[in-house]
Amino acid sequence: MVCACCVPGVAVLLLVAAFLGLKLFGLFALCIPSKKLQLFLSWAATGVAVLVGAVGVFLGVAANNQALRKWVFAQFIAAMQTEGSAMRPWRCGIVGDVAGDLLEIGPGPASNFVCWENNTEITSWIGIEPNTYFEEHINETKTKFQMGFPTSLKWYQGEHLDVPEASMDHVVITLVLCSVDDVDKVLREAKRALKIGGSIMFMEHVADWTPGLRRQLQDTVLGSFFYTFGDGCQFRETWKHFDKLQGDFDVNYTFAEAPTIWPISPQINGRAIRLS
């Protein structure tokens, strides 16, 4: 797991890497007989060094600027909502079968609306979202898919759900628990909001469940990038938190490789039905 204090260190490492890379290339270039090739490679190396250095500077600045992280995250996630995304059918296969009153924790740009475009059995939707930079994107998505049910937004964190007890048929949580402050508290609040027989439907980024290179990268360099560009998202063993619900819930989930880039493809997907 990567904490905020690790990010500036990674930023410094990137800046040092950019500087040393240029120095080493300068020595290597002396061995190249062609002046044109030297010039071309010099420009290419400089471009890469500038890019790496810029990422390092951004990481250093963003680590101490929550508003910047939230704005960047909102723009990036909204841009990822493309028509041909392989994640759409994957997502809809997990959260598409719903009815009644829905509570969604962390809807982001309302990515799940596409799954409910023609759903006439949903009676209401409440979104709990702490990142106000998503408001414009949520409104655009709502208009695009013409939701046929009333919607409302509340701008606060999932640890404090301002909804009546036992009032919801489903709580939807997709790609959210990696960035909350207290996973167990969010799940306790979800339980409080659910009716008996209601369910938590979830699709979550997780730490790789098998030891190896990917888990090592998630715990180090990749984790720092993900924390910054993912607005605090961390690779967690989230399944352990759902395991704690057994007894009060009938919890079923699967470990899966989502159709996305390799470092962040490990997921758990499933449903937890409230029993008591």
Secondary structure, 3 states (H helix, E strand, C coil): CCCCCHHHHHHHHHHHHHHHHHHHHHHHHCCCCCHHHHHHHHHHHHHHHHHHHHHHHHHHHHCCCHHHHHHHHHHHHHHCCCCCCCHHHHHHHHHCCCCEEEEEECCCCCHHHHHHCCCCCEEEEEEECCCHHHHHHHHHHHHHHCCCCCEEEECCCCCCCCCCCCCEEEEEEECCCCCCCCHHHHHHHHHHHEEEEEEEEEEEECCCCCCCHHHHHHCCHHHHHHHHHCCCCCCCCCHHHHHCCECCEEEEEEEEECCCCHHHCEEEEEEEEECC
